[in-house]
Amino acid sequence: MLEEAEEIGRRARRARLRLGMTQADLAAALGTTQGWVSTMERGRIELDRVGLLNPLCGYTRTA
């Protein structure tokens, strides 16, 4: 499960950078904190507690 979380984080980071956003920008767009974005990008989130993943995928246009 850790590998899956790490892959999600890598994809999210690539998408964020492609959009020219900082972690703070993405956090504001999602209504969360920069710390959460940082933790998620490092793959350190529990996949059963990722209610922001759907909005994240929609915002960054990734799956």
Secondary structure, 3 states (H helix, E strand, C coil): CHHHHHHHHHHHHHHHHHCCCCHHHHHHHHCCCHHHHHHHHCCCCCHHHCCCHHHHHHHHCCC
